[in-house]
Amino acid sequence: MSEKGEVDLTGAKQNTGVWLVKVPKYLSQQWAKATGRGDVGKLRICKKGNQGKAEVSFTLNEELTVIEGIEDKTVTAPRDHPFTMQSVGGQTLAVFTETSSDKIALDGVVVQRAECRPAVSENYMKLKRLQIEELSKPVRLSQQLEKAVTSNYKPVANHTYNLEYDRKKKEEGKRARVDKQQVLDMLFSAFEKHQYYNIKDLVDITKQPVIYLKEILRDIGIYNVKGTHKNTWELKPEYRHYQGDEKTDE
């Protein structure tokens, strides 16, 4: 679509009516094979009586009835496809196409909906049976090997990230929670020496579990998410007291 979102409404001016028809998947696939080879079939519209409803049917070209690839078999698709006519139902539906110049054009407004269904026949029943069997095949199959496969991926006893996770988990388990006031004393003592700490350094200083330590830090500290000291903790203004002449960046 163009940047301005322009739409060619010539189709609306011509009051072109189009049909919206639902077709079986195999039929659309056979049509795709016929690209550039002429007609795909014949559409027949008959009207019985002066006020009778129109009977519509589609007949597929015989050369397009051969379907290959289902369970390595060749199947013949049904040729006759009667239409089941449906009303638009008060909806306003339109058909748009995109031109080579990336412009959207209105082809027409939907005036009739229909469903193209295959006539029940022996060919159709065979086609459906093979399609169901194809879909019911398991995605993975087990196969017994006569010898070990040495060219593919070899499993390892344990992956590096699993070992690292287990190591951290054990370290966490060794850190027993101490009284909150003791943790606060250690934190205030540390922040008297430096203004900024990352969580890893504070864990090393307090020897406390990360989750427990962060709960306490949220009460007294501020976590910097941007700036020079990104991903570090510092005390809230009401708790700040630094040694020496160290200055904040505020």
RALIN-V848503 format. One record per residue. SS is DSSP state (h for helix, s for strand, l for the rest). Layout:
ss: <SS	SS>
This chain:
ss: <l	l	l	l	l	l	s	s	l	h	h	h	h	l	l	l	s	s	s	s	s	s	l	l	h	h	h	h	h	h	h	h	h	l	l	l	l	l	l	l	s	s	s	s	s	s	s	l	l	l	l	l	l	s	s	s	s	s	s	s	l	h	h	h	l	s	s	s	s	s	l	l	s	s	s	s	l	l	l	s	s	s	s	s	s	s	l	l	l	l	l	l	l	s	s	s	s	s	l	l	l	l	l	s	s	s	s	s	s	s	s	s	s	s	s	s	s	s	l	l	l	h	h	h	h	h	h	h	h	h	h	h	h	h	h	l	l	l	l	l	l	l	l	l	l	l	l	l	l	l	l	l	l	l	l	l	l	l	l	h	h	h	h	h	h	h	h	h	h	h	h	h	h	h	l	l	l	l	l	h	h	h	h	h	h	h	h	h	h	h	h	l	l	l	l	l	s	l	h	h	h	h	h	h	h	h	l	l	l	h	h	h	h	h	h	h	h	h	h	h	s	s	s	s	l	l	l	l	l	l	l	s	s	s	s	l	h	h	h	l	l	l	l	l	l	l	l	l	l	l>
